[in-house]
């Protein structure tokens, strides 16, 4: 059985903590809805998908390319975005 290293455990705890903080802030009304233009949504999609695609190419995990494209497409198609007040 493989165990998590301390670094992996720290990263996992930080991700979970960030998600909990985001949920609490959303429930307290700290976010407001934003309407981005198609060019802004495209730049968001590229910035989200590019690191995953580059990682897939450099590590020869080519199945992640399709996953990166799918994430980018989902970000581009999303109409409702939120930002802090």
N, CA, C and O atoms as a Tinker XYZ file with bonds, in Angstrom:
   340  protein
     1  N      0.838000   -1.175000    0.000000    73     2
     2  CA     0.000000    0.000000    0.000000    64     1     3
     3  C      0.885000    1.240000    0.000000    63     2     4     5
     4  O      1.863000    1.334000    0.742000    81     3
     5  N      0.517000    2.169000   -0.839000    73     3     6
     6  CA     1.310000    3.379000   -0.982000    64     5     7
     7  C      0.724000    4.490000   -0.113000    63     6     8     9
     8  O     -0.487000    4.710000   -0.115000    81     7
     9  N      1.573000    5.182000    0.620000    73     7    10
    10  CA     1.123000    6.251000    1.496000    64     9    11
    11  C      1.444000    7.599000    0.880000    63    10    12    13
    12  O      2.294000    7.704000   -0.004000    81    11
    13  N      0.758000    8.628000    1.351000    73    11    14
    14  CA     1.010000    9.979000    0.877000    64    13    15
    15  C      2.258000   10.541000    1.550000    63    14    16    17
    16  O      2.482000   10.336000    2.742000    81    15
    17  N      3.056000   11.246000    0.774000    73    15    18
    18  CA     4.201000   11.930000    1.361000    64    17    19
    19  C      3.691000   13.179000    2.090000    63    18    20    21
    20  O      2.559000   13.605000    1.861000    81    19
    21  N      4.503000   13.758000    2.952000    73    19    22
    22  CA     4.056000   14.969000    3.663000    64    21    23
    23  C      3.698000   16.120000    2.721000    63    22    24    25
    24  O      2.768000   16.878000    2.999000    81    23
    25  N      4.417000   16.256000    1.625000    73    23    26
    26  CA     4.123000   17.321000    0.659000    64    25    27
    27  C      2.767000   17.077000    0.004000    63    26    28    29
    28  O      1.967000   18.003000   -0.130000    81    27
    29  N      2.506000   15.845000   -0.401000    73    27    30
    30  CA     1.220000   15.521000   -1.015000    64    29    31
    31  C      0.077000   15.744000   -0.036000    63    30    32    33
    32  O     -0.982000   16.245000   -0.415000    81    31
    33  N      0.287000   15.376000    1.206000    73    31    34
    34  CA    -0.734000   15.573000    2.226000    64    33    35
    35  C     -0.992000   17.060000    2.466000    63    34    36    37
    36  O     -2.141000   17.473000    2.625000    81    35
    37  N      0.065000   17.857000    2.491000    73    35    38
    38  CA    -0.078000   19.296000    2.665000    64    37    39
    39  C     -0.858000   19.914000    1.507000    63    38    40    41
    40  O     -1.743000   20.741000    1.729000    81    39
    41  N     -0.543000   19.523000    0.290000    73    39    42
    42  CA    -1.255000   20.039000   -0.878000    64    41    43
    43  C     -2.728000   19.653000   -0.819000    63    42    44    45
    44  O     -3.600000   20.474000   -1.106000    81    43
    45  N     -3.004000   18.423000   -0.452000    73    43    46
    46  CA    -4.388000   17.960000   -0.343000    64    45    47
    47  C     -5.155000   18.742000    0.720000    63    46    48    49
    48  O     -6.302000   19.128000    0.495000    81    47
    49  N     -4.540000   18.977000    1.863000    73    47    50
    50  CA    -5.191000   19.743000    2.931000    64    49    51
    51  C     -5.439000   21.182000    2.488000    63    50    52    53
    52  O     -6.496000   21.740000    2.785000    81    51
    53  N     -4.489000   21.790000    1.786000    73    51    54
    54  CA    -4.669000   23.158000    1.301000    64    53    55
    55  C     -5.809000   23.256000    0.289000    63    54    56    57
    56  O     -6.576000   24.219000    0.314000    81    55
    57  N     -5.927000   22.277000   -0.594000    73    55    58
    58  CA    -7.009000   22.277000   -1.581000    64    57    59
    59  C     -8.363000   22.157000   -0.889000    63    58    60    61
    60  O     -9.297000   22.891000   -1.215000    81    59
    61  N     -8.470000   21.245000    0.052000    73    59    62
    62  CA    -9.736000   21.066000    0.775000    64    61    63
    63  C    -10.073000   22.325000    1.576000    63    62    64    65
    64  O    -11.233000   22.737000    1.612000    81    63
    65  N     -9.083000   22.935000    2.213000    73    63    66
    66  CA    -9.319000   24.158000    2.978000    64    65    67
    67  C     -9.785000   25.295000    2.073000    63    66    68    69
    68  O    -10.681000   26.053000    2.444000    81    67
    69  N     -9.187000   25.418000    0.894000    73    67    70
    70  CA    -9.602000   26.460000   -0.044000    64    69    71
    71  C    -11.037000   26.247000   -0.507000    63    70    72    73
    72  O    -11.793000   27.208000   -0.649000    81    71
    73  N    -11.414000   24.998000   -0.743000    73    71    74
    74  CA   -12.794000   24.718000   -1.146000    64    73    75
    75  C    -13.778000   25.034000   -0.024000    63    74    76    77
    76  O    -14.857000   25.566000   -0.286000    81    75
    77  N    -13.427000   24.719000    1.208000    73    75    78
    78  CA   -14.303000   25.028000    2.341000    64    77    79
    79  C    -14.456000   26.540000    2.500000    63    78    80    81
    80  O    -15.566000   27.025000    2.720000    81    79
    81  N    -13.365000   27.285000    2.393000    73    79    82
    82  CA   -13.423000   28.745000    2.490000    64    81    83
    83  C    -14.284000   29.317000    1.370000    63    82    84    85
    84  O    -15.051000   30.252000    1.598000    81    83
    85  N    -14.169000   28.771000    0.171000    73    83    86
    86  CA   -14.973000   29.244000   -0.952000    64    85    87
    87  C    -16.460000   29.004000   -0.697000    63    86    88    89
    88  O    -17.282000   29.876000   -0.978000    81    87
    89  N    -16.810000   27.851000   -0.177000    73    87    90
    90  CA   -18.214000   27.542000    0.113000    64    89    91
    91  C    -18.755000   28.482000    1.189000    63    90    92    93
    92  O    -19.875000   28.979000    1.071000    81    91
    93  N    -17.972000   28.728000    2.228000    73    91    94
    94  CA   -18.408000   29.628000    3.299000    64    93    95
    95  C    -18.590000   31.047000    2.768000    63    94    96    97
    96  O    -19.580000   31.703000    3.092000    81    95
    97  N    -17.649000   31.526000    1.957000    73    95    98
    98  CA   -17.758000   32.873000    1.394000    64    97    99
    99  C    -18.956000   32.986000    0.461000    63    98   100   101
   100  O    -19.618000   34.023000    0.426000    81    99
   101  N    -19.236000   31.941000   -0.287000    73    99   102
   102  CA   -20.386000   31.961000   -1.195000    64   101   103
   103  C    -21.690000   32.027000   -0.409000    63   102   104   105
   104  O    -22.610000   32.748000   -0.796000    81   103
   105  N    -21.778000   31.279000    0.692000    73   103   106
   106  CA   -22.993000   31.289000    1.512000    64   105   107
   107  C    -23.193000   32.617000    2.229000    63   106   108   109
   108  O    -24.329000   33.011000    2.491000    81   107
   109  N    -22.107000   33.312000    2.550000    73   107   110
   110  CA   -22.216000   34.602000    3.225000    64   109   111
   111  C    -22.465000   35.747000    2.254000    63   110   112   113
   112  O    -22.590000   36.895000    2.682000    81   111
   113  N    -22.539000   35.464000    0.959000    73   111   114
   114  CA   -22.826000   36.506000   -0.023000    64   113   115
   115  C    -21.635000   37.367000   -0.381000    63   114   116   117
   116  O    -21.803000   38.534000   -0.734000    81   115
   117  N    -20.449000   36.824000   -0.300000    73   115   118
   118  CA   -19.240000   37.585000   -0.617000    64   117   119
   119  C    -18.931000   37.604000   -2.114000    63   118   120   121
   120  O    -18.014000   38.303000   -2.544000    81   119
   121  N    -19.684000   36.847000   -2.907000    73   119   122
   122  CA   -19.463000   36.797000   -4.347000    64   121   123
   123  C    -20.570000   37.542000   -5.078000    63   122   124   125
   124  O    -21.702000   37.597000   -4.597000    81   123
   125  N    -20.255000   38.112000   -6.231000    73   123   126
   126  CA   -21.252000   38.736000   -7.093000    64   125   127
   127  C    -21.082000   38.150000   -8.487000    63   126   128   129
   128  O    -19.974000   37.821000   -8.910000    81   127
   129  N    -22.197000   38.027000   -9.190000    73   127   130
   130  CA   -22.172000   37.414000  -10.521000    64   129   131
   131  C    -21.572000   38.385000  -11.541000    63   130   132   133
   132  O    -21.815000   39.590000  -11.480000    81   131
   133  N    -20.795000   37.851000  -12.470000    73   131   134
   134  CA   -20.113000   38.651000  -13.483000    64   133   135
   135  C    -20.440000   38.080000  -14.855000    63   134   136   137
   136  O    -20.488000   36.864000  -15.037000    81   135
   137  N    -20.665000   38.969000  -15.820000    73   135   138
   138  CA   -20.869000   38.545000  -17.203000    64   137   139
   139  C    -19.611000   38.882000  -18.001000    63   138   140   141
   140  O    -19.319000   40.053000  -18.244000    81   139
   141  N    -18.872000   37.855000  -18.406000    73   139   142
   142  CA   -17.668000   38.060000  -19.194000    64   141   143
   143  C    -17.998000   37.978000  -20.678000    63   142   144   145
   144  O    -18.919000   37.267000  -21.079000    81   143
   145  N    -17.239000   38.712000  -21.492000    73   143   146
   146  CA   -17.407000   38.629000  -22.943000    64   145   147
   147  C    -16.818000   37.309000  -23.433000    63   146   148   149
   148  O    -16.157000   36.593000  -22.681000    81   147
   149  N    -17.066000   37.001000  -24.696000    73   147   150
   150  CA   -16.558000   35.729000  -25.233000    64   149   151
   151  C    -15.030000   35.720000  -25.271000    63   150   152   153
   152  O    -14.420000   34.670000  -25.071000    81   151
   153  N    -14.402000   36.869000  -25.525000    73   151   154
   154  CA   -12.935000   36.920000  -25.527000    64   153   155
   155  C    -12.367000   36.697000  -24.124000    63   154   156   157
   156  O    -11.340000   36.037000  -23.967000    81   155
   157  N    -13.024000   37.239000  -23.122000    73   155   158
   158  CA   -12.571000   37.019000  -21.752000    64   157   159
   159  C    -12.748000   35.558000  -21.352000    63   158   160   161
   160  O    -11.880000   34.984000  -20.693000    81   159
   161  N    -13.868000   34.955000  -21.748000    73   159   162
   162  CA   -14.087000   33.541000  -21.446000    64   161   163
   163  C    -13.069000   32.674000  -22.175000    63   162   164   165
   164  O    -12.616000   31.665000  -21.634000    81   163
   165  N    -12.701000   33.057000  -23.406000    73   163   166
   166  CA   -11.695000   32.306000  -24.152000    64   165   167
   167  C    -10.335000   32.378000  -23.459000    63   166   168   169
   168  O     -9.628000   31.373000  -23.376000    81   167
   169  N     -9.969000   33.548000  -22.966000    73   167   170
   170  CA    -8.678000   33.662000  -22.273000    64   169   171
   171  C     -8.679000   32.863000  -20.970000    63   170   172   173
   172  O     -7.656000   32.288000  -20.600000    81   171
   173  N     -9.807000   32.821000  -20.277000    73   171   174
   174  CA    -9.906000   31.995000  -19.067000    64   173   175
   175  C     -9.755000   30.521000  -19.430000    63   174   176   177
   176  O     -9.035000   29.781000  -18.759000    81   175
   177  N    -10.435000   30.097000  -20.494000    73   175   178
   178  CA   -10.374000   28.691000  -20.912000    64   177   179
   179  C     -8.950000   28.294000  -21.296000    63   178   180   181
   180  O     -8.495000   27.204000  -20.950000    81   179
   181  N     -8.252000   29.167000  -22.002000    73   179   182
   182  CA    -6.874000   28.870000  -22.403000    64   181   183
   183  C     -5.963000   28.797000  -21.179000    63   182   184   185
   184  O     -5.126000   27.901000  -21.077000    81   183
   185  N     -6.126000   29.740000  -20.252000    73   183   186
   186  CA    -5.257000   29.737000  -19.072000    64   185   187
   187  C     -5.526000   28.547000  -18.154000    63   186   188   189
   188  O     -4.640000   28.129000  -17.409000    81   187
   189  N     -6.734000   28.002000  -18.202000    73   187   190
   190  CA    -7.046000   26.822000  -17.393000    64   189   191
   191  C     -6.538000   25.549000  -18.071000    63   190   192   193
   192  O     -6.006000   24.661000  -17.405000    81   191
   193  N     -6.698000   25.457000  -19.386000    73   191   194
   194  CA    -6.367000   24.226000  -20.100000    64   193   195
   195  C     -4.879000   24.102000  -20.441000    63   194   196   197
   196  O     -4.352000   22.990000  -20.486000    81   195
   197  N     -4.200000   25.214000  -20.679000    73   195   198
   198  CA    -2.821000   25.167000  -21.156000    64   197   199
   199  C     -1.858000   24.433000  -20.217000    63   198   200   201
   200  O     -1.096000   23.592000  -20.693000    81   199
   201  N     -1.854000   24.707000  -18.911000    73   199   202
   202  CA    -0.906000   23.973000  -18.054000    64   201   203
   203  C     -1.111000   22.463000  -18.086000    63   202   204   205
   204  O     -0.144000   21.701000  -18.080000    81   203
   205  N     -2.361000   22.034000  -18.119000    73   203   206
   206  CA    -2.638000   20.601000  -18.157000    64   205   207
   207  C     -2.175000   19.991000  -19.478000    63   206   208   209
   208  O     -1.622000   18.892000  -19.497000    81   207
   209  N     -2.400000   20.699000  -20.570000    73   207   210
   210  CA    -1.978000   20.187000  -21.880000    64   209   211
   211  C     -0.451000   20.135000  -21.964000    63   210   212   213
   212  O      0.106000   19.151000  -22.451000    81   211
   213  N      0.231000   21.188000  -21.492000    73   211   214
   214  CA     1.695000   21.179000  -21.503000    64   213   215
   215  C      2.243000   20.056000  -20.631000    63   214   216   217
   216  O      3.198000   19.380000  -21.012000    81   215
   217  N      1.644000   19.858000  -19.469000    73   215   218
   218  CA     2.075000   18.769000  -18.586000    64   217   219
   219  C      1.893000   17.423000  -19.277000    63   218   220   221
   220  O      2.751000   16.547000  -19.173000    81   219
   221  N      0.781000   17.259000  -19.978000    73   219   222
   222  CA     0.507000   15.995000  -20.668000    64   221   223
   223  C      1.547000   15.727000  -21.749000    63   222   224   225
   224  O      1.995000   14.593000  -21.916000    81   223
   225  N      1.930000   16.764000  -22.478000    73   223   226
   226  CA     2.900000   16.584000  -23.561000    64   225   227
   227  C      4.287000   16.267000  -22.997000    63   226   228   229
   228  O      4.965000   15.364000  -23.488000    81   227
   229  N      4.704000   16.999000  -21.975000    73   227   230
   230  CA     6.049000   16.814000  -21.439000    64   229   231
   231  C      6.221000   15.514000  -20.672000    63   230   232   233
   232  O      7.330000   14.985000  -20.601000    81   231
   233  N      5.149000   14.989000  -20.098000    73   231   234
   234  CA     5.254000   13.748000  -19.335000    64   233   235
   235  C      4.750000   12.544000  -20.117000    63   234   236   237
   236  O      4.689000   11.438000  -19.579000    81   235
   237  N      4.397000   12.742000  -21.353000    73   235   238
   238  CA     3.877000   11.713000  -22.268000    64   237   239
   239  C      2.643000   10.996000  -21.722000    63   238   240   241
   240  O      2.458000    9.804000  -21.964000    81   239
   241  N      1.812000   11.715000  -20.995000    73   239   242
   242  CA     0.500000   11.211000  -20.581000    64   241   243
   243  C     -0.530000   11.840000  -21.529000    63   242   244   245
   244  O     -1.237000   12.779000  -21.165000    81   243
   245  N     -0.594000   11.309000  -22.726000    73   243   246
   246  CA    -1.352000   11.966000  -23.778000    64   245   247
   247  C     -2.859000   11.956000  -23.557000    63   246   248   249
   248  O     -3.565000   12.774000  -24.147000    81   247
   249  N     -3.371000   11.055000  -22.727000    73   247   250
   250  CA    -4.806000   11.058000  -22.453000    64   249   251
   251  C     -5.227000   12.336000  -21.726000    63   250   252   253
   252  O     -6.398000   12.713000  -21.777000    81   251
   253  N     -4.292000   13.006000  -21.052000    73   251   254
   254  CA    -4.612000   14.249000  -20.355000    64   253   255
   255  C     -4.855000   15.406000  -21.316000    63   254   256   257
   256  O     -5.448000   16.412000  -20.929000    81   255
   257  N     -4.404000   15.279000  -22.566000    73   255   258
   258  CA    -4.664000   16.329000  -23.552000    64   257   259
   259  C     -6.164000   16.461000  -23.774000    63   258   260   261
   260  O     -6.698000   17.570000  -23.791000    81   259
   261  N     -6.838000   15.336000  -23.942000    73   259   262
   262  CA    -8.292000   15.371000  -24.122000    64   261   263
   263  C     -8.974000   15.943000  -22.880000    63   262   264   265
   264  O     -9.948000   16.688000  -22.992000    81   263
   265  N     -8.468000   15.597000  -21.706000    73   263   266
   266  CA    -9.029000   16.124000  -20.465000    64   265   267
   267  C     -8.840000   17.640000  -20.387000    63   266   268   269
   268  O     -9.754000   18.354000  -19.974000    81   267
   269  N     -7.671000   18.135000  -20.775000    73   267   270
   270  CA    -7.420000   19.577000  -20.781000    64   269   271
   271  C     -8.313000   20.312000  -21.757000    63   270   272   273
   272  O     -8.820000   21.390000  -21.450000    81   271
   273  N     -8.510000   19.734000  -22.934000    73   271   274
   274  CA    -9.402000   20.352000  -23.917000    64   273   275
   275  C    -10.832000   20.375000  -23.390000    63   274   276   277
   276  O    -11.546000   21.361000  -23.574000    81   275
   277  N    -11.252000   19.304000  -22.741000    73   275   278
   278  CA   -12.610000   19.253000  -22.185000    64   277   279
   279  C    -12.795000   20.296000  -21.078000    63   278   280   281
   280  O    -13.843000   20.937000  -21.000000    81   279
   281  N    -11.793000   20.465000  -20.234000    73   279   282
   282  CA   -11.889000   21.471000  -19.174000    64   281   283
   283  C    -11.935000   22.872000  -19.779000    63   282   284   285
   284  O    -12.717000   23.712000  -19.334000    81   283
   285  N    -11.108000   23.127000  -20.786000    73   283   286
   286  CA   -11.135000   24.426000  -21.449000    64   285   287
   287  C    -12.475000   24.708000  -22.107000    63   286   288   289
   288  O    -12.989000   25.823000  -22.024000    81   287
   289  N    -13.041000   23.701000  -22.760000    73   287   290
   290  CA   -14.350000   23.878000  -23.398000    64   289   291
   291  C    -15.431000   24.135000  -22.351000    63   290   292   293
   292  O    -16.320000   24.959000  -22.565000    81   291
   293  N    -15.357000   23.442000  -21.234000    73   291   294
   294  CA   -16.348000   23.657000  -20.173000    64   293   295
   295  C    -16.231000   25.066000  -19.593000    63   294   296   297
   296  O    -17.242000   25.701000  -19.294000    81   295
   297  N    -15.008000   25.553000  -19.434000    73   295   298
   298  CA   -14.822000   26.917000  -18.932000    64   297   299
   299  C    -15.337000   27.944000  -19.929000    63   298   300   301
   300  O    -15.912000   28.958000  -19.535000    81   299
   301  N    -15.135000   27.691000  -21.206000    73   299   302
   302  CA   -15.601000   28.637000  -22.220000    64   301   303
   303  C    -17.123000   28.659000  -22.289000    63   302   304   305
   304  O    -17.712000   29.727000  -22.458000    81   303
   305  N    -17.766000   27.512000  -22.163000    73   303   306
   306  CA   -19.223000   27.436000  -22.279000    64   305   307
   307  C    -19.944000   27.966000  -21.044000    63   306   308   309
   308  O    -21.127000   28.300000  -21.112000    81   307
   309  N    -19.258000   28.044000  -19.943000    73   307   310
   310  CA   -19.905000   28.498000  -18.705000    64   309   311
   311  C    -20.302000   29.963000  -18.834000    63   310   312   313
   312  O    -19.486000   30.798000  -19.225000    81   311
   313  N    -21.540000   30.272000  -18.511000    73   311   314
   314  CA   -22.045000   31.642000  -18.652000    64   313   315
   315  C    -21.997000   32.417000  -17.338000    63   314   316   317
   316  O    -21.771000   33.627000  -17.347000    81   315
   317  N    -22.206000   31.744000  -16.214000    73   315   318
   318  CA   -22.253000   32.424000  -14.924000    64   317   319
   319  C    -20.908000   32.285000  -14.214000    63   318   320   321
   320  O    -20.486000   31.182000  -13.870000    81   319
   321  N    -20.247000   33.412000  -14.003000    73   319   322
   322  CA   -19.001000   33.444000  -13.262000    64   321   323
   323  C    -19.199000   34.337000  -12.048000    63   322   324   325
   324  O    -20.060000   35.217000  -12.053000    81   323
   325  N    -18.410000   34.114000  -11.015000    73   323   326
   326  CA   -18.532000   34.894000   -9.788000    64   325   327
   327  C    -17.180000   35.475000   -9.413000    63   326   328   329
   328  O    -16.136000   34.885000   -9.692000    81   327
   329  N    -17.214000   36.639000   -8.777000    73   327   330
   330  CA   -15.995000   37.249000   -8.258000    64   329   331
   331  C    -16.291000   37.814000   -6.877000    63   330   332   333
   332  O    -17.452000   37.991000   -6.507000    81   331
   333  N    -15.232000   38.097000   -6.112000    73   331   334
   334  CA   -15.414000   38.704000   -4.795000    64   333   335
   335  C    -15.936000   40.120000   -4.947000    63   334   336   337
   336  O    -15.630000   40.804000   -5.923000    81   335
   337  N    -16.728000   40.557000   -3.974000    73   335   338
   338  CA   -17.249000   41.933000   -3.980000    64   337   339
   339  C    -16.130000   42.916000   -3.771000    63   338   340
   340  O    -16.366000   44.124000   -3.744000    81   339
